[in-house]
């Protein structure tokens, strides 16, 4: 198992990313080699600060970084020696099995498309976000921003890829798939969702029909499909609401001594709730449909998030996620060919 890590991506790179990489190496003996890609002097200094090389670590120099605020595609094309490009090159060359990259999401998507291309029969990639529900099982939202403009066929492919991720990585044996719309009835929605509904009824997934925004957190479906524009709005809004609730709770629970005492009694439950809703828990989201495993971390990834993102890449490789996606895509293509 060989993992490439963009050590320069994110708000707290390289310190947080290198620290998380060292934590992943020490906790996961299945990682045969981990490549830290970035400014060699800066990365080496952070490795030394983190306790030194635990073995199985290799630093690959990259002289450039695509910044958080840079135009993604232009930055990737202009900065050929950027850390994100060089990390993807390792997967393309077969030196690494997967890549973890935090920071500029658009740059990670652009580099993956440019370097790795898509899997056979996949038209566009999708970012699959695991979101918490009241039950212990997360719901997968796909796409969360990789492909803002979609056709019905692309939404059908997202359903196949999201179901594969839910089954193979998250452990849902027979994931139920819903299509995000403005009503549960089949006739509800815009032209895109109505056409996608018809295709999903024939797709090799367990399609449960339309779902609405409130269904996302109820746990009734395991995968929710939408275009990347809608998915990114849902994701950012959900993150904002979670942050706001945390802020409100902290303010209200510390307003009086009695409330503060009560909050001490609730501290265990509050910590569990914070962990469940934290974006650091999974550490990143897979970019599905790419010819290689790519996990994209949040721009604010800390060391724990980086560690969890790297370990998620390990699980995706171990369970042969892309082989499952390929099988679903070939089955779908065969059905379409037979129908025509």
C-alpha positions as CSV (number, residue, x, y, z in Angstrom):
1,X,0.0,0.0,0.0
2,X,1.6,3.2,-1.2
3,X,0.0,6.6,-0.5
4,X,1.0,10.0,-1.9
5,X,0.2,13.1,0.2
6,X,0.2,16.7,-1.0
7,X,2.1,18.1,2.0
8,X,1.5,21.7,1.0
9,X,-2.3,21.8,0.6
10,X,-4.5,23.4,3.2
11,X,-4.6,26.3,5.6
12,X,-2.2,24.6,8.1
13,X,0.2,23.0,5.7
14,X,2.8,21.6,5.9
15,X,2.8,21.3,9.7
16,X,-0.7,19.7,10.1
17,X,-0.5,17.5,7.0
18,X,3.0,16.2,7.9
19,X,1.9,15.5,11.5
20,X,-1.2,13.7,10.3
21,X,0.9,11.6,7.9
22,X,3.3,10.6,10.6
23,X,0.3,9.6,12.8
24,X,-1.1,7.5,9.9
25,X,2.2,5.8,9.4
26,X,2.6,4.9,13.0
27,X,-1.0,3.6,13.3
28,X,-1.3,1.7,10.1
29,X,1.3,-1.0,9.3
30,X,-0.5,-1.7,6.0
31,X,1.1,1.5,4.5
32,X,4.2,0.2,2.8
33,X,5.4,3.6,1.8
34,X,4.1,7.1,2.2
35,X,5.2,9.9,-0.1
36,X,5.2,13.5,1.2
37,X,5.2,15.8,-1.8
38,X,6.2,19.5,-1.3
39,X,9.0,21.8,-0.5
40,X,11.6,19.4,0.7
41,X,13.3,21.7,3.3
42,X,9.9,22.7,4.8
43,X,8.6,19.1,4.9
44,X,11.8,17.7,6.3
45,X,11.8,20.3,9.1
46,X,8.2,19.2,10.0
47,X,9.1,15.5,10.0
48,X,12.0,16.3,12.4
49,X,9.6,18.3,14.6
50,X,7.1,15.4,14.6
51,X,9.7,13.0,16.0
52,X,11.6,12.0,12.9
53,X,11.1,9.5,10.1
54,X,9.2,6.4,11.5
55,X,10.3,4.4,8.4
56,X,8.4,3.8,5.2
57,X,8.5,7.6,4.5
58,X,9.8,9.3,1.4
59,X,9.9,13.0,0.6
60,X,9.5,14.1,-3.0
61,X,10.3,17.7,-3.8
62,X,7.9,20.1,-5.5
63,X,8.8,23.7,-6.0
64,X,5.3,25.2,-6.4
65,X,2.0,25.3,-4.6
66,X,-1.5,26.0,-6.0
67,X,-2.9,28.3,-3.4
68,X,-6.3,28.3,-1.9
69,X,-7.4,31.4,-3.7
70,X,-6.0,30.6,-7.1
71,X,-8.1,29.7,-10.1
72,X,-8.0,25.9,-10.0
73,X,-7.6,24.7,-13.6
74,X,-5.3,27.6,-14.5
75,X,-3.1,27.1,-11.5
76,X,-2.7,23.4,-12.2
77,X,-1.8,24.0,-15.8
78,X,0.6,26.9,-15.0
79,X,2.3,25.4,-12.0
80,X,3.5,22.0,-13.4
81,X,5.8,21.5,-10.5
82,X,3.1,22.1,-7.9
83,X,2.8,19.6,-5.1
84,X,-0.7,18.5,-6.2
85,X,0.5,17.8,-9.7
86,X,3.5,15.8,-8.5
87,X,1.4,13.8,-6.1
88,X,-1.0,12.9,-8.9
89,X,2.0,12.0,-11.1
90,X,3.0,9.3,-8.5
91,X,-0.4,7.6,-8.9
92,X,-0.3,8.0,-12.7
93,X,3.1,6.4,-12.8
94,X,2.0,3.5,-10.6
95,X,4.4,4.5,-7.7
96,X,1.5,5.2,-5.4
97,X,-2.0,3.6,-5.1
98,X,-3.8,6.7,-3.8
99,X,-3.4,10.4,-3.1
100,X,-4.6,12.5,-0.3
101,X,-4.8,16.3,-0.9
102,X,-6.3,19.0,1.3
103,X,-6.6,22.6,0.3
104,X,-7.9,23.9,-3.1
105,X,-10.6,21.4,-4.0
106,X,-10.9,22.7,-7.5
107,X,-7.1,22.2,-8.0
108,X,-7.3,18.6,-6.8
109,X,-10.2,17.8,-9.1
110,X,-8.5,19.5,-12.1
111,X,-5.2,17.7,-11.4
112,X,-6.9,14.4,-11.1
113,X,-8.8,14.9,-14.4
114,X,-5.7,16.1,-16.2
115,X,-3.3,13.4,-14.9
116,X,-5.5,10.4,-14.1
117,X,-8.5,10.8,-16.3
118,X,-11.8,9.0,-15.6
119,X,-12.6,5.3,-15.4
120,X,-14.0,3.5,-18.3
121,X,-17.6,4.6,-19.1
122,X,-17.5,7.4,-16.5
123,X,-18.3,10.8,-18.0
124,X,-17.6,13.1,-15.0
125,X,-16.2,12.5,-11.4
126,X,-18.2,13.2,-8.3
127,X,-17.2,14.1,-4.7
128,X,-18.9,11.8,-2.2
129,X,-19.4,13.4,1.2
130,X,-20.3,11.2,4.2
131,X,-22.7,13.2,6.3
132,X,-23.9,12.3,9.8
133,X,-27.5,11.1,10.6
134,X,-29.3,10.4,13.9
135,X,-28.4,6.7,13.3
136,X,-24.9,5.3,13.3
137,X,-24.8,5.1,9.5
138,X,-23.7,8.2,7.5
139,X,-25.5,9.2,4.3
140,X,-23.4,9.8,1.2
141,X,-24.0,13.0,-0.7
142,X,-22.8,13.0,-4.3
143,X,-21.8,15.3,-6.0
144,X,-20.6,17.9,-3.5
145,X,-18.9,20.2,-6.0
146,X,-16.8,18.4,-8.7
147,X,-19.4,18.7,-11.5
148,X,-21.7,21.7,-11.1
149,X,-23.5,21.1,-14.4
150,X,-24.8,17.6,-14.9
151,X,-26.8,15.6,-17.4
152,X,-29.3,12.9,-16.4
153,X,-26.8,10.3,-17.4
154,X,-24.1,11.8,-15.1
155,X,-26.6,11.7,-12.2
156,X,-27.2,8.1,-12.9
157,X,-23.5,7.4,-12.8
158,X,-23.2,9.3,-9.5
159,X,-25.8,6.9,-8.1
160,X,-23.7,3.9,-9.1
161,X,-20.5,5.3,-7.7
162,X,-22.1,6.6,-4.5
163,X,-23.7,3.2,-3.9
164,X,-20.3,1.5,-4.5
165,X,-18.6,3.8,-1.9
166,X,-21.4,3.3,0.6
167,X,-21.2,-0.5,0.3
168,X,-17.5,-1.1,0.0
169,X,-16.0,1.6,2.3
170,X,-18.8,2.6,4.7
171,X,-20.2,-1.0,5.1
172,X,-23.8,-0.6,4.0
173,X,-24.7,-4.0,2.5
174,X,-27.5,-2.8,0.2
175,X,-27.5,1.0,0.0
176,X,-30.7,2.8,-0.8
177,X,-30.4,5.7,-3.3
178,X,-32.5,8.8,-3.4
179,X,-32.6,11.7,-5.9
180,X,-32.6,15.2,-4.4
181,X,-35.6,17.1,-5.5
182,X,-38.3,19.5,-4.3
183,X,-40.8,16.8,-3.4
184,X,-41.0,13.1,-2.9
185,X,-43.5,12.5,-5.8
186,X,-42.1,11.3,-9.1
187,X,-43.6,14.2,-11.0
188,X,-41.8,16.8,-8.8
189,X,-38.6,18.6,-9.8
190,X,-37.0,20.3,-12.8
191,X,-36.4,18.8,-16.2
192,X,-33.0,17.4,-15.1
193,X,-34.4,15.5,-12.1
194,X,-37.4,14.2,-13.9
195,X,-35.2,12.7,-16.7
196,X,-32.7,11.4,-14.1
197,X,-35.5,9.7,-12.2
198,X,-36.4,7.7,-15.3
199,X,-32.8,6.5,-15.7
200,X,-32.4,5.7,-12.1
201,X,-35.4,3.4,-12.1
202,X,-33.4,1.3,-14.6
203,X,-30.0,1.6,-13.1
204,X,-28.3,-1.2,-11.2
205,X,-28.9,0.4,-7.8
206,X,-31.6,0.2,-5.1
207,X,-33.4,3.4,-6.1
208,X,-36.0,4.7,-3.6
209,X,-37.2,7.7,-5.5
210,X,-37.0,11.4,-4.8
211,X,-35.9,12.8,-1.5
212,X,-36.1,16.3,0.0
213,X,-33.6,18.3,2.0
214,X,-34.9,17.1,5.4
215,X,-34.5,13.5,4.3
216,X,-30.8,13.9,4.1
217,X,-30.3,13.6,7.9
218,X,-33.1,11.2,8.7
219,X,-31.2,8.0,7.7
220,X,-33.9,6.7,5.4
221,X,-31.6,6.5,2.4
222,X,-27.9,5.8,2.2
223,X,-27.0,7.8,-0.9
224,X,-28.4,11.1,-2.1
225,X,-27.7,12.1,-5.7
226,X,-27.6,15.7,-7.0
227,X,-25.6,17.9,-9.3
228,X,-22.4,19.5,-7.9
229,X,-23.8,23.0,-7.6
230,X,-26.7,21.8,-5.5
231,X,-24.6,19.5,-3.5
232,X,-22.0,22.1,-2.6
233,X,-24.7,24.5,-1.4
234,X,-26.2,21.7,0.8
235,X,-22.7,20.9,2.2
236,X,-21.7,24.5,2.9
237,X,-25.1,25.3,4.5
238,X,-25.0,22.1,6.6
239,X,-21.5,23.0,7.9
240,X,-22.6,26.5,8.6
241,X,-25.7,25.3,10.6
242,X,-23.6,22.9,12.6
243,X,-21.1,25.6,13.5
244,X,-23.9,28.0,14.4
245,X,-25.6,25.5,16.7
246,X,-22.3,24.9,18.4
247,X,-21.8,28.6,19.0
248,X,-25.4,29.0,20.2
249,X,-25.0,26.1,22.6
250,X,-21.8,27.4,24.0
251,X,-23.3,30.8,24.5
252,X,-26.5,29.6,26.2
253,X,-24.9,27.0,28.4
254,X,-22.5,29.5,29.9
255,X,-24.9,32.4,30.5
256,X,-25.6,31.5,34.1
257,X,-23.8,29.4,36.8
258,X,-26.7,26.9,36.9
259,X,-26.5,26.4,33.2
260,X,-22.8,26.1,33.4
261,X,-23.1,23.4,36.0
262,X,-25.7,21.6,33.8
263,X,-23.3,21.8,30.9
264,X,-20.7,19.9,32.9
265,X,-23.1,17.0,33.3
266,X,-23.8,17.1,29.6
267,X,-20.1,17.3,28.6
268,X,-19.8,13.7,27.5
269,X,-22.8,13.9,25.2
270,X,-21.7,17.2,23.8
271,X,-18.3,15.9,23.0
272,X,-19.9,12.9,21.2
273,X,-22.2,15.3,19.2
274,X,-19.2,17.5,18.3
275,X,-17.3,14.5,17.0
276,X,-20.2,13.2,15.0
277,X,-20.7,16.5,13.2
278,X,-17.0,17.4,12.8
279,X,-15.6,17.5,9.3
280,X,-12.4,16.0,10.7
281,X,-14.0,12.6,11.5
282,X,-13.7,11.2,8.0
283,X,-10.8,13.4,7.1
284,X,-11.8,13.9,3.5
285,X,-14.1,12.9,0.6
286,X,-13.3,10.6,-2.3
287,X,-13.3,11.9,-5.8
288,X,-15.2,9.0,-7.4
289,X,-14.9,8.0,-11.0
290,X,-11.2,8.9,-11.3
291,X,-8.7,6.3,-12.6
292,X,-7.0,6.1,-9.2
293,X,-8.0,6.7,-5.6
294,X,-8.1,10.4,-4.6
295,X,-9.2,11.6,-1.2
296,X,-9.8,15.4,-0.9
297,X,-9.5,16.9,2.5
298,X,-11.0,20.1,3.8
299,X,-9.0,23.3,3.5
300,X,-8.9,23.6,7.3
301,X,-7.7,20.0,7.9
302,X,-5.8,19.6,11.1
303,X,-3.5,16.6,11.9
304,X,-6.3,14.3,12.9
305,X,-8.2,15.1,9.7
306,X,-5.1,14.4,7.6
307,X,-4.6,11.1,9.4
308,X,-8.2,10.1,8.9
309,X,-8.1,11.1,5.2
310,X,-5.0,9.0,4.6
311,X,-6.5,6.0,6.4
312,X,-9.7,6.5,4.3
313,X,-7.5,6.2,1.2
314,X,-6.0,3.0,2.6
315,X,-9.5,1.5,3.0
316,X,-10.6,2.5,-0.5
317,X,-7.6,0.7,-2.0
318,X,-8.0,-2.3,0.2
319,X,-11.6,-2.9,-0.7
320,X,-10.9,-2.4,-4.4
321,X,-13.4,0.5,-4.7
322,X,-12.6,1.4,-8.3
323,X,-13.1,-2.3,-9.4
324,X,-16.6,-2.2,-7.9
325,X,-17.4,1.1,-9.7
326,X,-16.1,-0.3,-13.0
327,X,-18.3,-3.3,-12.6
328,X,-21.3,-1.1,-12.0
329,X,-20.5,1.1,-14.9
330,X,-20.1,-1.8,-17.3
331,X,-23.3,-3.3,-16.1
332,X,-25.1,0.0,-16.7
333,X,-23.5,0.4,-20.2
334,X,-24.6,-3.1,-21.1
335,X,-28.2,-2.3,-20.0
336,X,-28.3,0.9,-22.1
337,X,-26.9,-1.0,-25.1
338,X,-29.5,-3.7,-24.8
339,X,-32.3,-1.2,-24.4
340,X,-31.3,0.6,-27.6
